[in-house]
Amino acid sequence: MSKLIDYLDHYEINKDRIIYIGDSMNKNRTYVQESPELLKLFFNHYKIKKNCVVLSDGGNSFFVGKKSVLIDLGFETHEIYPPAVH
């Protein structure tokens, strides 16, 4: 936690911009796994205009089942580019 506070101070990042996604089970992973929930948090926080075309890979974080999370969030178009582009 102290390392995080040091980075926030150094880079002048407001701590209110940090959202902890995890559990209280003392896991030691150092990354946040992509997920539809994380994607929803991002787009709800940054208020990106809904008339945009969003490009993405076909990753699991962009879909719940076969439904596009982005279309459910109200975006006009969600285009998926092929894996080779990734």
PDB file of N, CA, C and O in Angstrom, chain B, residues numbered from 101:
ATOM      1  N   MET B 101       0.824  -1.192   0.000  1.00  0.00           N
ATOM      2  CA  MET B 101       0.000   0.000   0.000  1.00  0.00           C
ATOM      3  C   MET B 101       0.867   1.254   0.000  1.00  0.00           C
ATOM      4  O   MET B 101       0.534   2.238  -0.661  1.00  0.00           O
ATOM      5  N   SER B 102       1.973   1.225   0.734  1.00  0.00           N
ATOM      6  CA  SER B 102       2.828   2.416   0.785  1.00  0.00           C
ATOM      7  C   SER B 102       3.451   2.706  -0.576  1.00  0.00           C
ATOM      8  O   SER B 102       3.664   3.864  -0.934  1.00  0.00           O
ATOM      9  N   LYS B 103       3.740   1.648  -1.332  1.00  0.00           N
ATOM     10  CA  LYS B 103       4.295   1.848  -2.679  1.00  0.00           C
ATOM     11  C   LYS B 103       3.257   2.537  -3.575  1.00  0.00           C
ATOM     12  O   LYS B 103       3.594   3.423  -4.360  1.00  0.00           O
ATOM     13  N   LEU B 104       2.008   2.124  -3.450  1.00  0.00           N
ATOM     14  CA  LEU B 104       0.929   2.754  -4.213  1.00  0.00           C
ATOM     15  C   LEU B 104       0.830   4.232  -3.862  1.00  0.00           C
ATOM     16  O   LEU B 104       0.754   5.074  -4.757  1.00  0.00           O
ATOM     17  N   ILE B 105       0.831   4.556  -2.584  1.00  0.00           N
ATOM     18  CA  ILE B 105       0.732   5.952  -2.144  1.00  0.00           C
ATOM     19  C   ILE B 105       1.907   6.764  -2.682  1.00  0.00           C
ATOM     20  O   ILE B 105       1.730   7.907  -3.105  1.00  0.00           O
ATOM     21  N   ASP B 106       3.100   6.181  -2.668  1.00  0.00           N
ATOM     22  CA  ASP B 106       4.280   6.866  -3.211  1.00  0.00           C
ATOM     23  C   ASP B 106       4.101   7.185  -4.694  1.00  0.00           C
ATOM     24  O   ASP B 106       4.417   8.288  -5.141  1.00  0.00           O
ATOM     25  N   TYR B 107       3.592   6.211  -5.454  1.00  0.00           N
ATOM     26  CA  TYR B 107       3.370   6.436  -6.889  1.00  0.00           C
ATOM     27  C   TYR B 107       2.295   7.505  -7.120  1.00  0.00           C
ATOM     28  O   TYR B 107       2.441   8.363  -7.991  1.00  0.00           O
ATOM     29  N   LEU B 108       1.231   7.444  -6.344  1.00  0.00           N
ATOM     30  CA  LEU B 108       0.171   8.447  -6.494  1.00  0.00           C
ATOM     31  C   LEU B 108       0.716   9.846  -6.235  1.00  0.00           C
ATOM     32  O   LEU B 108       0.410  10.787  -6.967  1.00  0.00           O
ATOM     33  N   ASP B 109       1.515   9.974  -5.199  1.00  0.00           N
ATOM     34  CA  ASP B 109       2.113  11.273  -4.886  1.00  0.00           C
ATOM     35  C   ASP B 109       3.075  11.714  -5.984  1.00  0.00           C
ATOM     36  O   ASP B 109       3.039  12.859  -6.436  1.00  0.00           O
ATOM     37  N   HIS B 110       3.932  10.791  -6.406  1.00  0.00           N
ATOM     38  CA  HIS B 110       4.947  11.125  -7.414  1.00  0.00           C
ATOM     39  C   HIS B 110       4.320  11.572  -8.738  1.00  0.00           C
ATOM     40  O   HIS B 110       4.754  12.553  -9.343  1.00  0.00           O
ATOM     41  N   TYR B 111       3.290  10.834  -9.180  1.00  0.00           N
ATOM     42  CA  TYR B 111       2.669  11.140 -10.468  1.00  0.00           C
ATOM     43  C   TYR B 111       1.453  12.056 -10.344  1.00  0.00           C
ATOM     44  O   TYR B 111       0.751  12.307 -11.324  1.00  0.00           O
ATOM     45  N   GLU B 112       1.212  12.557  -9.117  1.00  0.00           N
ATOM     46  CA  GLU B 112       0.107  13.474  -8.842  1.00  0.00           C
ATOM     47  C   GLU B 112      -1.232  12.917  -9.323  1.00  0.00           C
ATOM     48  O   GLU B 112      -1.990  13.587 -10.024  1.00  0.00           O
ATOM     49  N   ILE B 113      -1.498  11.681  -8.930  1.00  0.00           N
ATOM     50  CA  ILE B 113      -2.747  11.009  -9.273  1.00  0.00           C
ATOM     51  C   ILE B 113      -3.663  11.067  -8.058  1.00  0.00           C
ATOM     52  O   ILE B 113      -3.278  10.671  -6.958  1.00  0.00           O
ATOM     53  N   ASN B 114      -4.862  11.556  -8.264  1.00  0.00           N
ATOM     54  CA  ASN B 114      -5.836  11.636  -7.187  1.00  0.00           C
ATOM     55  C   ASN B 114      -6.267  10.222  -6.799  1.00  0.00           C
ATOM     56  O   ASN B 114      -6.646   9.429  -7.661  1.00  0.00           O
ATOM     57  N   LYS B 115      -6.210   9.906  -5.512  1.00  0.00           N
ATOM     58  CA  LYS B 115      -6.554   8.556  -5.057  1.00  0.00           C
ATOM     59  C   LYS B 115      -8.006   8.192  -5.353  1.00  0.00           C
ATOM     60  O   LYS B 115      -8.341   7.008  -5.367  1.00  0.00           O
ATOM     61  N   ASP B 116      -8.865   9.160  -5.587  1.00  0.00           N
ATOM     62  CA  ASP B 116     -10.253   8.880  -5.932  1.00  0.00           C
ATOM     63  C   ASP B 116     -10.388   8.235  -7.315  1.00  0.00           C
ATOM     64  O   ASP B 116     -11.442   7.694  -7.652  1.00  0.00           O
ATOM     65  N   ARG B 117      -9.321   8.296  -8.110  1.00  0.00           N
ATOM     66  CA  ARG B 117      -9.346   7.668  -9.428  1.00  0.00           C
ATOM     67  C   ARG B 117      -9.051   6.169  -9.361  1.00  0.00           C
ATOM     68  O   ARG B 117      -9.202   5.458 -10.355  1.00  0.00           O
ATOM     69  N   ILE B 118      -8.637   5.701  -8.209  1.00  0.00           N
ATOM     70  CA  ILE B 118      -8.269   4.302  -8.041  1.00  0.00           C
ATOM     71  C   ILE B 118      -9.475   3.525  -7.534  1.00  0.00           C
ATOM     72  O   ILE B 118     -10.071   3.870  -6.514  1.00  0.00           O
ATOM     73  N   ILE B 119      -9.821   2.479  -8.257  1.00  0.00           N
ATOM     74  CA  ILE B 119     -10.925   1.611  -7.854  1.00  0.00           C
ATOM     75  C   ILE B 119     -10.352   0.218  -7.657  1.00  0.00           C
ATOM     76  O   ILE B 119      -9.824  -0.378  -8.597  1.00  0.00           O
ATOM     77  N   TYR B 120     -10.452  -0.302  -6.444  1.00  0.00           N
ATOM     78  CA  TYR B 120      -9.938  -1.632  -6.158  1.00  0.00           C
ATOM     79  C   TYR B 120     -10.927  -2.676  -6.630  1.00  0.00           C
ATOM     80  O   TYR B 120     -12.102  -2.649  -6.263  1.00  0.00           O
ATOM     81  N   ILE B 121     -10.441  -3.598  -7.447  1.00  0.00           N
ATOM     82  CA  ILE B 121     -11.268  -4.699  -7.924  1.00  0.00           C
ATOM     83  C   ILE B 121     -10.554  -5.965  -7.485  1.00  0.00           C
ATOM     84  O   ILE B 121      -9.474  -6.276  -7.985  1.00  0.00           O
ATOM     85  N   GLY B 122     -11.127  -6.664  -6.592  1.00  0.00           N
ATOM     86  CA  GLY B 122     -10.507  -7.875  -6.085  1.00  0.00           C
ATOM     87  C   GLY B 122     -11.298  -8.392  -4.925  1.00  0.00           C
ATOM     88  O   GLY B 122     -12.461  -8.040  -4.729  1.00  0.00           O
ATOM     89  N   ASP B 123     -10.651  -9.233  -4.157  1.00  0.00           N
ATOM     90  CA  ASP B 123     -11.334  -9.755  -2.985  1.00  0.00           C
ATOM     91  C   ASP B 123     -10.434  -9.594  -1.772  1.00  0.00           C
ATOM     92  O   ASP B 123      -9.287  -9.162  -1.888  1.00  0.00           O
ATOM     93  N   SER B 124     -10.946  -9.935  -0.648  1.00  0.00           N
ATOM     94  CA  SER B 124     -10.186  -9.769   0.584  1.00  0.00           C
ATOM     95  C   SER B 124      -9.519 -11.079   1.009  1.00  0.00           C
ATOM     96  O   SER B 124      -9.298 -11.309   2.198  1.00  0.00           O
ATOM     97  N   MET B 125      -9.207 -11.915   0.059  1.00  0.00           N
ATOM     98  CA  MET B 125      -8.642 -13.225   0.373  1.00  0.00           C
ATOM     99  C   MET B 125      -7.109 -13.210   0.376  1.00  0.00           C
ATOM    100  O   MET B 125      -6.481 -14.268   0.358  1.00  0.00           O
ATOM    101  N   ASN B 126      -6.509 -12.027   0.398  1.00  0.00           N
ATOM    102  CA  ASN B 126      -5.043 -11.886   0.399  1.00  0.00           C
ATOM    103  C   ASN B 126      -4.369 -12.570  -0.779  1.00  0.00           C
ATOM    104  O   ASN B 126      -3.322 -13.199  -0.627  1.00  0.00           O
ATOM    105  N   LYS B 127      -4.966 -12.446  -1.940  1.00  0.00           N
ATOM    106  CA  LYS B 127      -4.337 -13.004  -3.135  1.00  0.00           C
ATOM    107  C   LYS B 127      -3.105 -12.187  -3.472  1.00  0.00           C
ATOM    108  O   LYS B 127      -3.039 -10.998  -3.161  1.00  0.00           O
ATOM    109  N   ASN B 128      -2.139 -12.814  -4.103  1.00  0.00           N
ATOM    110  CA  ASN B 128      -0.888 -12.118  -4.372  1.00  0.00           C
ATOM    111  C   ASN B 128      -0.676 -11.792  -5.845  1.00  0.00           C
ATOM    112  O   ASN B 128       0.443 -11.486  -6.257  1.00  0.00           O
ATOM    113  N   ARG B 129      -1.732 -11.855  -6.636  1.00  0.00           N
ATOM    114  CA  ARG B 129      -1.582 -11.483  -8.047  1.00  0.00           C
ATOM    115  C   ARG B 129      -1.315  -9.985  -8.148  1.00  0.00           C
ATOM    116  O   ARG B 129      -1.789  -9.205  -7.322  1.00  0.00           O
ATOM    117  N   THR B 130      -0.561  -9.594  -9.154  1.00  0.00           N
ATOM    118  CA  THR B 130      -0.220  -8.182  -9.309  1.00  0.00           C
ATOM    119  C   THR B 130      -0.898  -7.563 -10.526  1.00  0.00           C
ATOM    120  O   THR B 130      -0.439  -6.545 -11.045  1.00  0.00           O
ATOM    121  N   TYR B 131      -1.958  -8.158 -10.969  1.00  0.00           N
ATOM    122  CA  TYR B 131      -2.684  -7.605 -12.106  1.00  0.00           C
ATOM    123  C   TYR B 131      -4.172  -7.770 -11.860  1.00  0.00           C
ATOM    124  O   TYR B 131      -4.593  -8.551 -11.007  1.00  0.00           O
ATOM    125  N   VAL B 132      -4.952  -7.029 -12.613  1.00  0.00           N
ATOM    126  CA  VAL B 132      -6.403  -7.167 -12.560  1.00  0.00           C
ATOM    127  C   VAL B 132      -6.819  -7.873 -13.835  1.00  0.00           C
ATOM    128  O   VAL B 132      -6.520  -7.409 -14.935  1.00  0.00           O
ATOM    129  N   GLN B 133      -7.503  -8.983 -13.689  1.00  0.00           N
ATOM    130  CA  GLN B 133      -7.956  -9.743 -14.842  1.00  0.00           C
ATOM    131  C   GLN B 133      -9.024  -8.951 -15.584  1.00  0.00           C
ATOM    132  O   GLN B 133      -9.913  -8.363 -14.967  1.00  0.00           O
ATOM    133  N   GLU B 134      -8.932  -8.938 -16.909  1.00  0.00           N
ATOM    134  CA  GLU B 134      -9.959  -8.235 -17.666  1.00  0.00           C
ATOM    135  C   GLU B 134     -11.301  -8.926 -17.465  1.00  0.00           C
ATOM    136  O   GLU B 134     -11.379 -10.146 -17.317  1.00  0.00           O
ATOM    137  N   SER B 135     -12.356  -8.111 -17.463  1.00  0.00           N
ATOM    138  CA  SER B 135     -13.693  -8.657 -17.259  1.00  0.00           C
ATOM    139  C   SER B 135     -14.725  -7.666 -17.774  1.00  0.00           C
ATOM    140  O   SER B 135     -14.429  -6.480 -17.916  1.00  0.00           O
ATOM    141  N   PRO B 136     -15.931  -8.139 -18.054  1.00  0.00           N
ATOM    142  CA  PRO B 136     -16.993  -7.220 -18.457  1.00  0.00           C
ATOM    143  C   PRO B 136     -17.258  -6.155 -17.395  1.00  0.00           C
ATOM    144  O   PRO B 136     -17.565  -5.011 -17.731  1.00  0.00           O
ATOM    145  N   GLU B 137     -17.143  -6.520 -16.113  1.00  0.00           N
ATOM    146  CA  GLU B 137     -17.391  -5.563 -15.033  1.00  0.00           C
ATOM    147  C   GLU B 137     -16.379  -4.415 -15.066  1.00  0.00           C
ATOM    148  O   GLU B 137     -16.746  -3.255 -14.878  1.00  0.00           O
ATOM    149  N   LEU B 138     -15.109  -4.739 -15.304  1.00  0.00           N
ATOM    150  CA  LEU B 138     -14.065  -3.722 -15.392  1.00  0.00           C
ATOM    151  C   LEU B 138     -14.307  -2.806 -16.590  1.00  0.00           C
ATOM    152  O   LEU B 138     -14.150  -1.589 -16.493  1.00  0.00           O
ATOM    153  N   LEU B 139     -14.687  -3.394 -17.707  1.00  0.00           N
ATOM    154  CA  LEU B 139     -14.983  -2.620 -18.910  1.00  0.00           C
ATOM    155  C   LEU B 139     -16.147  -1.656 -18.674  1.00  0.00           C
ATOM    156  O   LEU B 139     -16.101  -0.504 -19.105  1.00  0.00           O
ATOM    157  N   LYS B 140     -17.178  -2.126 -17.995  1.00  0.00           N
ATOM    158  CA  LYS B 140     -18.328  -1.264 -17.686  1.00  0.00           C
ATOM    159  C   LYS B 140     -17.915  -0.110 -16.780  1.00  0.00           C
ATOM    160  O   LYS B 140     -18.335   1.028 -16.991  1.00  0.00           O
ATOM    161  N   LEU B 141     -17.094  -0.399 -15.774  1.00  0.00           N
ATOM    162  CA  LEU B 141     -16.603   0.659 -14.886  1.00  0.00           C
ATOM    163  C   LEU B 141     -15.852   1.725 -15.675  1.00  0.00           C
ATOM    164  O   LEU B 141     -16.053   2.920 -15.463  1.00  0.00           O
ATOM    165  N   PHE B 142     -14.982   1.283 -16.590  1.00  0.00           N
ATOM    166  CA  PHE B 142     -14.180   2.204 -17.393  1.00  0.00           C
ATOM    167  C   PHE B 142     -15.071   3.122 -18.226  1.00  0.00           C
ATOM    168  O   PHE B 142     -14.926   4.344 -18.176  1.00  0.00           O
ATOM    169  N   PHE B 143     -15.989   2.536 -18.991  1.00  0.00           N
ATOM    170  CA  PHE B 143     -16.811   3.350 -19.882  1.00  0.00           C
ATOM    171  C   PHE B 143     -17.820   4.204 -19.117  1.00  0.00           C
ATOM    172  O   PHE B 143     -18.168   5.293 -19.575  1.00  0.00           O
ATOM    173  N   ASN B 144     -18.288   3.745 -17.984  1.00  0.00           N
ATOM    174  CA  ASN B 144     -19.183   4.580 -17.179  1.00  0.00           C
ATOM    175  C   ASN B 144     -18.428   5.735 -16.531  1.00  0.00           C
ATOM    176  O   ASN B 144     -18.975   6.827 -16.374  1.00  0.00           O
ATOM    177  N   HIS B 145     -17.188   5.501 -16.161  1.00  0.00           N
ATOM    178  CA  HIS B 145     -16.388   6.551 -15.525  1.00  0.00           C
ATOM    179  C   HIS B 145     -15.982   7.643 -16.516  1.00  0.00           C
ATOM    180  O   HIS B 145     -16.063   8.830 -16.198  1.00  0.00           O
ATOM    181  N   TYR B 146     -15.544   7.248 -17.719  1.00  0.00           N
ATOM    182  CA  TYR B 146     -15.010   8.223 -18.679  1.00  0.00           C
ATOM    183  C   TYR B 146     -16.059   8.832 -19.602  1.00  0.00           C
ATOM    184  O   TYR B 146     -15.724   9.714 -20.393  1.00  0.00           O
ATOM    185  N   LYS B 147     -17.293   8.403 -19.532  1.00  0.00           N
ATOM    186  CA  LYS B 147     -18.406   9.037 -20.251  1.00  0.00           C
ATOM    187  C   LYS B 147     -18.098   9.289 -21.726  1.00  0.00           C
ATOM    188  O   LYS B 147     -18.230  10.412 -22.214  1.00  0.00           O
ATOM    189  N   ILE B 148     -17.692   8.250 -22.420  1.00  0.00           N
ATOM    190  CA  ILE B 148     -17.386   8.352 -23.849  1.00  0.00           C
ATOM    191  C   ILE B 148     -18.699   8.436 -24.620  1.00  0.00           C
ATOM    192  O   ILE B 148     -19.666   7.745 -24.299  1.00  0.00           O
ATOM    193  N   LYS B 149     -18.720   9.293 -25.642  1.00  0.00           N
ATOM    194  CA  LYS B 149     -19.944   9.517 -26.403  1.00  0.00           C
ATOM    195  C   LYS B 149     -20.464   8.204 -26.990  1.00  0.00           C
ATOM    196  O   LYS B 149     -19.687   7.383 -27.478  1.00  0.00           O
ATOM    197  N   LYS B 150     -21.755   8.020 -26.939  1.00  0.00           N
ATOM    198  CA  LYS B 150     -22.371   6.761 -27.354  1.00  0.00           C
ATOM    199  C   LYS B 150     -22.468   6.593 -28.870  1.00  0.00           C
ATOM    200  O   LYS B 150     -22.699   5.482 -29.349  1.00  0.00           O
ATOM    201  N   ASN B 151     -22.293   7.681 -29.638  1.00  0.00           N
ATOM    202  CA  ASN B 151     -22.392   7.550 -31.091  1.00  0.00           C
ATOM    203  C   ASN B 151     -21.065   7.147 -31.726  1.00  0.00           C
ATOM    204  O   ASN B 151     -20.890   7.276 -32.937  1.00  0.00           O
ATOM    205  N   CYS B 152     -20.140   6.666 -30.919  1.00  0.00           N
ATOM    206  CA  CYS B 152     -18.824   6.233 -31.400  1.00  0.00           C
ATOM    207  C   CYS B 152     -18.874   4.802 -31.917  1.00  0.00           C
ATOM    208  O   CYS B 152     -19.736   4.008 -31.540  1.00  0.00           O
ATOM    209  N   VAL B 153     -17.926   4.502 -32.789  1.00  0.00           N
ATOM    210  CA  VAL B 153     -17.684   3.121 -33.197  1.00  0.00           C
ATOM    211  C   VAL B 153     -16.533   2.631 -32.333  1.00  0.00           C
ATOM    212  O   VAL B 153     -15.464   3.241 -32.325  1.00  0.00           O
ATOM    213  N   VAL B 154     -16.735   1.549 -31.614  1.00  0.00           N
ATOM    214  CA  VAL B 154     -15.702   1.007 -30.738  1.00  0.00           C
ATOM    215  C   VAL B 154     -15.087  -0.212 -31.411  1.00  0.00           C
ATOM    216  O   VAL B 154     -15.801  -1.125 -31.825  1.00  0.00           O
ATOM    217  N   LEU B 155     -13.760  -0.224 -31.519  1.00  0.00           N
ATOM    218  CA  LEU B 155     -13.033  -1.354 -32.092  1.00  0.00           C
ATOM    219  C   LEU B 155     -12.410  -2.152 -30.964  1.00  0.00           C
ATOM    220  O   LEU B 155     -11.871  -1.575 -30.019  1.00  0.00           O
ATOM    221  N   SER B 156     -12.478  -3.464 -31.051  1.00  0.00           N
ATOM    222  CA  SER B 156     -11.855  -4.293 -30.027  1.00  0.00           C
ATOM    223  C   SER B 156     -11.468  -5.637 -30.616  1.00  0.00           C
ATOM    224  O   SER B 156     -11.887  -6.011 -31.711  1.00  0.00           O
ATOM    225  N   ASP B 157     -10.654  -6.348 -29.851  1.00  0.00           N
ATOM    226  CA  ASP B 157     -10.430  -7.737 -30.217  1.00  0.00           C
ATOM    227  C   ASP B 157     -11.666  -8.511 -29.751  1.00  0.00           C
ATOM    228  O   ASP B 157     -12.599  -7.909 -29.220  1.00  0.00           O
ATOM    229  N   GLY B 158     -11.688  -9.792 -29.934  1.00  0.00           N
ATOM    230  CA  GLY B 158     -12.856 -10.579 -29.550  1.00  0.00           C
ATOM    231  C   GLY B 158     -12.743 -11.131 -28.144  1.00  0.00           C
ATOM    232  O   GLY B 158     -13.321 -12.173 -27.835  1.00  0.00           O
ATOM    233  N   GLY B 159     -11.995 -10.435 -27.280  1.00  0.00           N
ATOM    234  CA  GLY B 159     -11.735 -10.914 -25.926  1.00  0.00           C
ATOM    235  C   GLY B 159     -12.980 -11.067 -25.067  1.00  0.00           C
ATOM    236  O   GLY B 159     -14.010 -10.441 -25.313  1.00  0.00           O
ATOM    237  N   ASN B 160     -12.858 -11.913 -24.056  1.00  0.00           N
ATOM    238  CA  ASN B 160     -13.986 -12.225 -23.178  1.00  0.00           C
ATOM    239  C   ASN B 160     -14.511 -11.024 -22.419  1.00  0.00           C
ATOM    240  O   ASN B 160     -15.682 -11.010 -22.038  1.00  0.00           O
ATOM    241  N   SER B 161     -13.682 -10.013 -22.186  1.00  0.00           N
ATOM    242  CA  SER B 161     -14.157  -8.863 -21.408  1.00  0.00           C
ATOM    243  C   SER B 161     -15.181  -8.032 -22.169  1.00  0.00           C
ATOM    244  O   SER B 161     -15.891  -7.225 -21.568  1.00  0.00           O
ATOM    245  N   PHE B 162     -15.264  -8.214 -23.464  1.00  0.00           N
ATOM    246  CA  PHE B 162     -16.195  -7.432 -24.270  1.00  0.00           C
ATOM    247  C   PHE B 162     -17.554  -8.098 -24.440  1.00  0.00           C
ATOM    248  O   PHE B 162     -18.450  -7.535 -25.069  1.00  0.00           O
ATOM    249  N   PHE B 163     -17.709  -9.290 -23.884  1.00  0.00           N
ATOM    250  CA  PHE B 163     -18.948 -10.042 -24.091  1.00  0.00           C
ATOM    251  C   PHE B 163     -19.412 -10.718 -22.811  1.00  0.00           C
ATOM    252  O   PHE B 163     -18.607 -11.146 -21.983  1.00  0.00           O
ATOM    253  N   VAL B 164     -20.721 -10.803 -22.672  1.00  0.00           N
ATOM    254  CA  VAL B 164     -21.339 -11.664 -21.672  1.00  0.00           C
ATOM    255  C   VAL B 164     -22.122 -12.669 -22.499  1.00  0.00           C
ATOM    256  O   VAL B 164     -23.133 -12.333 -23.116  1.00  0.00           O
ATOM    257  N   GLY B 165     -21.645 -13.898 -22.505  1.00  0.00           N
ATOM    258  CA  GLY B 165     -22.188 -14.878 -23.452  1.00  0.00           C
ATOM    259  C   GLY B 165     -21.785 -14.428 -24.841  1.00  0.00           C
ATOM    260  O   GLY B 165     -20.599 -14.254 -25.121  1.00  0.00           O
ATOM    261  N   LYS B 166     -22.758 -14.239 -25.711  1.00  0.00           N
ATOM    262  CA  LYS B 166     -22.474 -13.741 -27.068  1.00  0.00           C
ATOM    263  C   LYS B 166     -22.896 -12.292 -27.245  1.00  0.00           C
ATOM    264  O   LYS B 166     -22.789 -11.743 -28.342  1.00  0.00           O
ATOM    265  N   LYS B 167     -23.380 -11.660 -26.158  1.00  0.00           N
ATOM    266  CA  LYS B 167     -23.849 -10.269 -26.218  1.00  0.00           C
ATOM    267  C   LYS B 167     -22.713  -9.295 -25.954  1.00  0.00           C
ATOM    268  O   LYS B 167     -21.951  -9.469 -25.003  1.00  0.00           O
ATOM    269  N   SER B 168     -22.597  -8.278 -26.782  1.00  0.00           N
ATOM    270  CA  SER B 168     -21.581  -7.248 -26.617  1.00  0.00           C
ATOM    271  C   SER B 168     -21.906  -6.358 -25.421  1.00  0.00           C
ATOM    272  O   SER B 168     -22.991  -5.783 -25.335  1.00  0.00           O
ATOM    273  N   VAL B 169     -20.961  -6.258 -24.515  1.00  0.00           N
ATOM    274  CA  VAL B 169     -21.105  -5.363 -23.365  1.00  0.00           C
ATOM    275  C   VAL B 169     -21.216  -3.923 -23.852  1.00  0.00           C
ATOM    276  O   VAL B 169     -21.945  -3.122 -23.268  1.00  0.00           O
ATOM    277  N   LEU B 170     -20.498  -3.594 -24.915  1.00  0.00           N
ATOM    278  CA  LEU B 170     -20.490  -2.224 -25.427  1.00  0.00           C
ATOM    279  C   LEU B 170     -21.847  -1.826 -26.007  1.00  0.00           C
ATOM    280  O   LEU B 170     -22.310  -0.705 -25.798  1.00  0.00           O
ATOM    281  N   ILE B 171     -22.468  -2.725 -26.719  1.00  0.00           N
ATOM    282  CA  ILE B 171     -23.810  -2.441 -27.250  1.00  0.00           C
ATOM    283  C   ILE B 171     -24.784  -2.286 -26.084  1.00  0.00           C
ATOM    284  O   ILE B 171     -25.646  -1.409 -26.111  1.00  0.00           O
ATOM    285  N   ASP B 172     -24.651  -3.133 -25.061  1.00  0.00           N
ATOM    286  CA  ASP B 172     -25.514  -3.015 -23.880  1.00  0.00           C
ATOM    287  C   ASP B 172     -25.305  -1.690 -23.157  1.00  0.00           C
ATOM    288  O   ASP B 172     -26.230  -1.172 -22.531  1.00  0.00           O
ATOM    289  N   LEU B 173     -24.085  -1.133 -23.241  1.00  0.00           N
ATOM    290  CA  LEU B 173     -23.814   0.165 -22.622  1.00  0.00           C
ATOM    291  C   LEU B 173     -24.357   1.326 -23.441  1.00  0.00           C
ATOM    292  O   LEU B 173     -24.348   2.470 -22.987  1.00  0.00           O
ATOM    293  N   GLY B 174     -24.836   1.030 -24.661  1.00  0.00           N
ATOM    294  CA  GLY B 174     -25.461   2.070 -25.470  1.00  0.00           C
ATOM    295  C   GLY B 174     -24.647   2.558 -26.645  1.00  0.00           C
ATOM    296  O   GLY B 174     -25.044   3.507 -27.320  1.00  0.00           O
ATOM    297  N   PHE B 175     -23.500   1.920 -26.907  1.00  0.00           N
ATOM    298  CA  PHE B 175     -22.713   2.335 -28.059  1.00  0.00           C
ATOM    299  C   PHE B 175     -23.404   1.902 -29.344  1.00  0.00           C
ATOM    300  O   PHE B 175     -24.061   0.862 -29.403  1.00  0.00           O
ATOM    301  N   GLU B 176     -23.239   2.729 -30.368  1.00  0.00           N
ATOM    302  CA  GLU B 176     -23.911   2.502 -31.637  1.00  0.00           C
ATOM    303  C   GLU B 176     -23.366   1.268 -32.355  1.00  0.00           C
ATOM    304  O   GLU B 176     -24.130   0.460 -32.882  1.00  0.00           O
ATOM    305  N   THR B 177     -22.047   1.131 -32.373  1.00  0.00           N
ATOM    306  CA  THR B 177     -21.409   0.042 -33.116  1.00  0.00           C
ATOM    307  C   THR B 177     -20.219  -0.507 -32.343  1.00  0.00           C
ATOM    308  O   THR B 177     -19.452   0.246 -31.743  1.00  0.00           O
ATOM    309  N   HIS B 178     -20.076  -1.813 -32.363  1.00  0.00           N
ATOM    310  CA  HIS B 178     -18.920  -2.490 -31.785  1.00  0.00           C
ATOM    311  C   HIS B 178     -18.350  -3.404 -32.853  1.00  0.00           C
ATOM    312  O   HIS B 178     -18.913  -4.460 -33.145  1.00  0.00           O
ATOM    313  N   GLU B 179     -17.235  -2.997 -33.433  1.00  0.00           N
ATOM    314  CA  GLU B 179     -16.577  -3.768 -34.475  1.00  0.00           C
ATOM    315  C   GLU B 179     -15.435  -4.580 -33.880  1.00  0.00           C
ATOM    316  O   GLU B 179     -14.677  -4.081 -33.048  1.00  0.00           O
ATOM    317  N   ILE B 180     -15.316  -5.807 -34.299  1.00  0.00           N
ATOM    318  CA  ILE B 180     -14.269  -6.686 -33.788  1.00  0.00           C
ATOM    319  C   ILE B 180     -13.237  -6.901 -34.887  1.00  0.00           C
ATOM    320  O   ILE B 180     -13.575  -7.291 -36.005  1.00  0.00           O
ATOM    321  N   TYR B 181     -11.974  -6.642 -34.556  1.00  0.00           N
ATOM    322  CA  TYR B 181     -10.925  -6.864 -35.522  1.00  0.00           C
ATOM    323  C   TYR B 181     -10.354  -8.264 -35.336  1.00  0.00           C
ATOM    324  O   TYR B 181     -10.464  -8.841 -34.254  1.00  0.00           O
ATOM    325  N   PRO B 182      -9.738  -8.818 -36.393  1.00  0.00           N
ATOM    326  CA  PRO B 182      -9.255 -10.197 -36.333  1.00  0.00           C
ATOM    327  C   PRO B 182      -8.039 -10.342 -35.402  1.00  0.00           C
ATOM    328  O   PRO B 182      -7.311  -9.376 -35.171  1.00  0.00           O
ATOM    329  N   PRO B 183      -7.826 -11.560 -34.869  1.00  0.00           N
ATOM    330  CA  PRO B 183      -6.703 -11.795 -33.962  1.00  0.00           C
ATOM    331  C   PRO B 183      -5.346 -11.373 -34.530  1.00  0.00           C
ATOM    332  O   PRO B 183      -4.475 -10.934 -33.779  1.00  0.00           O
ATOM    333  N   ALA B 184      -5.161 -11.496 -35.811  1.00  0.00           N
ATOM    334  CA  ALA B 184      -3.861 -11.128 -36.406  1.00  0.00           C
ATOM    335  C   ALA B 184      -3.522  -9.646 -36.188  1.00  0.00           C
ATOM    336  O   ALA B 184      -2.348  -9.284 -36.122  1.00  0.00           O
ATOM    337  N   VAL B 185      -4.530  -8.804 -36.077  1.00  0.00           N
ATOM    338  CA  VAL B 185      -4.313  -7.381 -35.858  1.00  0.00           C
ATOM    339  C   VAL B 185      -3.831  -7.129 -34.432  1.00  0.00           C
ATOM    340  O   VAL B 185      -3.047  -6.214 -34.180  1.00  0.00           O
ATOM    341  N   HIS B 186      -4.304  -7.944 -33.520  1.00  0.00           N
ATOM    342  CA  HIS B 186      -3.962  -7.813 -32.109  1.00  0.00           C
ATOM    343  C   HIS B 186      -2.471  -8.008 -31.960  1.00  0.00           C
ATOM    344  O   HIS B 186      -1.947  -7.941 -30.848  1.00  0.00           O
TER     345      HIS B 186
END
